[in-house]
C-alpha cells in the first residue's frame, strides 16, 4: 500500500475530527450550525493540526486498525500488510 495514501487518508480523518471539535465549540458558545462555514475556519483547523500532531497520529493509528480489521475490504488489508512487511526488510 502506498504510504502516501495512508498519510492523506489520515490527514483527511484528522481534519474531519478537528472540524467536528470546532463545530462543538461553536455550538457551545450559543451559535447555530448553519452559521458555521468550514472555509471561514480553515486557518483555525490547520493551526490546530499543526500545533497538535497527536491528532494526525491517532487518525493514522485508527486507519491502520480499521484496515487490518477489514473495514475497507480484503484488498486494502493485504496492501497494508505487504507494505509493512516490505518496510521491515
N, CA, C and O of each residue as an XYZ file, in Angstrom:
356
protein
N       0.850     -1.182      0.000
C       0.000      0.000      0.000
C       0.885      1.231      0.000
O       1.888      1.288      0.712
N       0.528      2.166     -0.763
C       1.280      3.402     -0.837
C       1.103      4.177      0.465
O      -0.021      4.491      0.856
N       2.217      4.485      1.137
C       2.114      5.193      2.413
C       1.570      6.598      2.233
O       1.004      7.170      3.165
N       1.735      7.160      1.038
C       1.167      8.492      0.791
C      -0.346      8.455      0.911
O      -0.960      9.396      1.414
N      -0.947      7.356      0.443
C      -2.400      7.229      0.562
C      -2.818      7.169      2.020
O      -3.802      7.797      2.412
N      -2.078      6.419      2.826
C      -2.402      6.310      4.243
C      -2.251      7.670      4.926
O      -3.084      8.046      5.751
N      -1.197      8.401      4.587
C      -0.985      9.724      5.179
C      -2.080     10.689      4.766
O      -2.561     11.476      5.582
N      -2.475     10.632      3.507
C      -3.546     11.512      3.023
C      -4.875     11.152      3.691
O      -5.642     12.030      4.086
N      -5.131      9.861      3.810
C      -6.360      9.423      4.479
C      -6.369      9.847      5.945
O      -7.397     10.263      6.478
N      -5.199      9.732      6.590
C      -5.097     10.127      7.998
C      -5.318     11.628      8.148
O      -5.978     12.070      9.090
N      -4.773     12.407      7.230
C      -4.950     13.855      7.302
C      -6.406     14.233      7.080
O      -6.913     15.153      7.722
N      -7.078     13.538      6.183
C      -8.495     13.788      5.947
C      -9.321     13.471      7.188
O     -10.197     14.243      7.578
N      -9.032     12.332      7.800
C      -9.747     11.951      9.015
C      -9.461     12.929     10.150
O     -10.375     13.319     10.876
N      -8.206     13.327     10.307
C      -7.839     14.282     11.355
C      -8.524     15.630     11.132
O      -9.003     16.251     12.081
N      -8.569     16.075      9.890
C      -9.228     17.341      9.571
C     -10.719     17.271      9.900
O     -11.290     18.226     10.426
N     -11.337     16.147      9.591
C     -12.762     15.985      9.905
C     -12.991     16.016     11.410
O     -13.971     16.593     11.883
N     -12.094     15.400     12.154
C     -12.235     15.384     13.610
C     -12.043     16.781     14.203
O     -12.764     17.171     15.121
N     -11.079     17.526     13.681
C     -10.856     18.894     14.174
C     -12.044     19.774     13.822
O     -12.478     20.588     14.636
N     -12.571     19.616     12.615
C     -13.742     20.394     12.209
C     -14.923     20.091     13.118
O     -15.657     20.997     13.514
N     -15.106     18.825     13.446
C     -16.184     18.435     14.349
C     -15.995     19.056     15.733
O     -16.955     19.516     16.351
N     -14.755     19.065     16.209
C     -14.479     19.671     17.515
C     -14.743     21.169     17.490
O     -15.293     21.719     18.444
N     -14.355     21.833     16.406
C     -14.609     23.268     16.291
C     -16.107     23.559     16.235
O     -16.580     24.541     16.807
N     -16.841     22.701     15.546
C     -18.298     22.885     15.490
C     -18.913     22.719     16.875
O     -19.847     23.436     17.233
N     -18.392     21.776     17.652
C     -18.906     21.583     19.015
C     -18.646     22.825     19.863
O     -19.511     23.260     20.623
N     -17.440     23.393     19.726
C     -17.125     24.640     20.444
C     -18.040     25.764     19.977
O     -18.504     26.580     20.773
N     -18.288     25.791     18.679
C     -19.162     26.801     18.071
C     -20.562     26.721     18.681
O     -21.146     27.735     19.062
N     -21.092     25.485     18.765
C     -22.419     25.281     19.353
C     -22.437     25.636     20.835
O     -23.407     26.209     21.331
N     -21.362     25.293     21.537
C     -21.296     25.559     22.977
C     -21.313     27.059     23.271
O     -21.742     27.484     24.344
N     -20.846     27.851     22.316
C     -20.850     29.295     22.517
C     -22.197     29.922     22.140
O     -22.349     31.143     22.170
N     -23.180     29.070     21.781
C     -24.523     29.561     21.506
C     -24.802     29.878     20.055
O     -25.849     30.443     19.739
N     -23.895     29.529     19.173
C     -24.114     29.790     17.750
C     -24.769     28.590     17.080
O     -24.777     27.484     17.621
N     -25.313     28.827     15.900
C     -26.004     27.764     15.174
C     -25.078     27.104     14.160
O     -24.152     27.730     13.644
N     -25.344     25.821     13.881
C     -24.547     25.081     12.900
C     -24.594     25.712     11.520
O     -23.590     25.740     10.809
N     -25.732     26.207     11.152
C     -25.860     26.743      9.801
C     -24.991     27.982      9.590
O     -24.727     28.360      8.448
N     -24.547     28.614     10.665
C     -23.669     29.769     10.551
C     -22.193     29.377     10.468
O     -21.336     30.224     10.217
N     -21.900     28.088     10.682
C     -20.524     27.603     10.635
C     -20.175     27.254      9.192
O     -20.744     26.327      8.615
N     -19.253     27.990      8.626
C     -18.782     27.734      7.265
C     -17.334     27.283      7.377
O     -16.478     28.044      7.828
N     -17.055     26.048      6.969
C     -15.724     25.471      7.136
C     -14.652     26.328      6.474
O     -13.551     26.467      7.007
N     -14.961     26.895      5.335
C     -13.992     27.733      4.633
C     -13.529     28.915      5.470
O     -12.379     29.341      5.368
N     -14.415     29.441      6.289
C     -14.056     30.568      7.145
C     -13.144     30.149      8.290
O     -12.467     30.989      8.884
N     -13.121     28.867      8.602
C     -12.359     28.378      9.747
C     -11.143     27.552      9.346
O     -10.553     26.872     10.185
N     -10.765     27.606      8.075
C      -9.629     26.824      7.591
C      -8.353     27.117      8.362
O      -7.604     26.194      8.685
N      -8.096     28.361      8.658
C      -6.883     28.748      9.384
C      -6.872     28.110     10.775
O      -5.849     27.575     11.202
N      -7.994     28.162     11.477
C      -8.067     27.550     12.807
C      -7.865     26.041     12.736
O      -7.215     25.454     13.601
N      -8.426     25.416     11.697
C      -8.280     23.968     11.524
C      -6.820     23.614     11.272
O      -6.281     22.713     11.915
N      -6.185     24.306     10.353
C      -4.779     23.998     10.041
C      -3.865     24.317     11.216
O      -2.892     23.600     11.452
N      -4.161     25.382     11.957
C      -3.355     25.705     13.145
C      -3.458     24.613     14.197
O      -2.455     24.227     14.797
N      -4.668     24.116     14.421
C      -4.842     23.076     15.429
C      -4.123     21.791     15.016
O      -3.530     21.117     15.859
N      -4.169     21.452     13.742
C      -3.458     20.264     13.261
C      -1.944     20.436     13.381
O      -1.230     19.493     13.721
N      -1.463     21.639     13.101
C      -0.024     21.890     13.188
C       0.457     21.904     14.633
O       1.562     21.443     14.919
N      -0.353     22.425     15.545
C       0.050     22.542     16.946
C      -0.112     21.253     17.727
O       0.496     21.095     18.786
N      -0.919     20.327     17.230
C      -1.147     19.074     17.953
C      -1.003     17.893     17.001
O      -2.006     17.384     16.502
N       0.230     17.445     16.738
C       0.445     16.344     15.795
C      -0.142     15.013     16.274
O      -0.267     14.074     15.488
N      -0.496     14.929     17.539
C      -1.074     13.676     18.037
C      -2.427     13.390     17.384
O      -2.842     12.233     17.307
N      -3.115     14.423     16.916
C      -4.400     14.232     16.242
C      -4.194     13.412     14.967
O      -4.951     12.481     14.690
N      -3.172     13.762     14.200
C      -2.883     13.049     12.952
C      -2.371     11.644     13.252
O      -2.750     10.691     12.572
N      -1.512     11.505     14.265
C      -1.003     10.176     14.639
C      -2.142      9.253     15.055
O      -2.175      8.085     14.668
N      -3.071      9.779     15.843
C      -4.211      8.961     16.286
C      -5.074      8.567     15.089
O      -5.548      7.433     15.017
N      -5.282      9.485     14.157
C      -6.065      9.181     12.963
C      -5.371      8.088     12.145
O      -6.032      7.184     11.633
N      -4.049      8.168     12.021
C      -3.311      7.150     11.273
C      -3.397      5.794     11.971
O      -3.582      4.769     11.315
N      -3.266      5.787     13.284
C      -3.394      4.535     14.042
C      -4.783      3.935     13.880
O      -4.927      2.725     13.711
N      -5.805      4.787     13.933
C      -7.180      4.306     13.757
C      -7.373      3.712     12.365
O      -8.003      2.666     12.214
N      -6.829      4.382     11.346
C      -6.956      3.872      9.983
C      -6.269      2.515      9.837
O      -6.822      1.598      9.232
N      -5.066      2.391     10.390
C      -4.363      1.101     10.325
C      -5.200      0.005     10.992
O      -5.334     -1.096     10.457
N      -5.751      0.315     12.147
C      -6.564     -0.659     12.875
C      -7.797     -1.036     12.055
O      -8.150     -2.213     11.979
N      -8.456     -0.050     11.440
C      -9.640     -0.312     10.636
C      -9.288     -1.142      9.399
O     -10.022     -2.055      9.021
N      -8.155     -0.807      8.779
C      -7.742     -1.543      7.586
C      -7.462     -2.995      7.941
O      -7.909     -3.905      7.243
N      -6.720     -3.216      9.026
C      -6.415     -4.583      9.437
C      -7.657     -5.341      9.880
O      -7.694     -6.568      9.787
N      -8.672     -4.635     10.356
C      -9.930     -5.272     10.743
C     -10.792     -5.587      9.524
O     -11.812     -6.266      9.645
N     -10.395     -5.105      8.364
C     -11.130     -5.399      7.141
C     -12.269     -4.458      6.839
O     -13.133     -4.768      6.020
N     -12.281     -3.321      7.483
C     -13.371     -2.362      7.270
C     -13.424     -1.899      5.812
O     -14.508     -1.673      5.274
N     -12.266     -1.759      5.175
C     -12.209     -1.248      3.802
C     -12.044     -2.363      2.771
O     -11.818     -2.082      1.594
N     -12.153     -3.608      3.189
C     -12.063     -4.732      2.271
C     -10.739     -5.470      2.371
O      -9.768     -4.975      2.942
N     -10.729     -6.668      1.799
C      -9.553     -7.541      1.889
C      -8.368     -6.992      1.107
O      -7.222     -7.132      1.533
N      -8.636     -6.379     -0.017
C      -7.537     -5.887     -0.853
C      -6.731     -4.818     -0.118
O      -5.500     -4.846     -0.125
N      -7.417     -3.894      0.502
C      -6.723     -2.825      1.226
C      -5.935     -3.400      2.397
O      -4.835     -2.934      2.695
N      -6.494     -4.412      3.065
C      -5.814     -5.040      4.191
C      -4.539     -5.722      3.709
O      -3.498     -5.600      4.355
N      -4.598     -6.432      2.593
C      -3.412     -7.117      2.091
C      -2.364     -6.107      1.632
O      -1.167     -6.361      1.770
N      -2.785     -4.983      1.096
C      -1.833     -3.948      0.687
C      -1.095     -3.383      1.891
O       0.107     -3.128      1.822
N      -1.811     -3.186      2.997
C      -1.173     -2.663      4.199
C      -0.188     -3.679      4.753
O       0.919     -3.313      5.150
N      -0.568     -4.937      4.785
C       0.325     -5.976      5.298
C       1.558     -6.115      4.416
O       2.671     -6.225      4.930
N       1.383     -6.112      3.112
C       2.520     -6.236      2.208
C       3.459     -5.052      2.346
O       4.679     -5.217      2.304
N       2.911     -3.879      2.507
C       3.717     -2.678      2.675
C       4.490     -2.735      3.985
O       5.666     -2.373      4.020
N       3.862     -3.175      5.045
C       4.528     -3.275      6.340
C       5.625     -4.330      6.304
O       6.681     -4.143      6.909
N       5.393     -5.419      5.613
C       6.392     -6.469      5.515
C       7.597     -5.998      4.703
O       8.736     -6.299      5.059
N       7.362     -5.275      3.638
C       8.483     -4.835      2.803
C       9.311     -3.761      3.501
O      10.499     -3.625      3.207
N       8.722     -2.998      4.411
C       9.479     -1.970      5.117
C      10.439     -2.579      6.135
O      11.480     -1.990      6.428
N      10.103     -3.751      6.679
C      10.942     -4.361      7.709
C      12.252     -4.907      7.156
O      13.232     -5.027      7.891
N      12.277     -5.227      5.910
C      13.469     -5.863      5.316
C      14.630     -4.931      5.216
O      15.695     -5.321      4.739
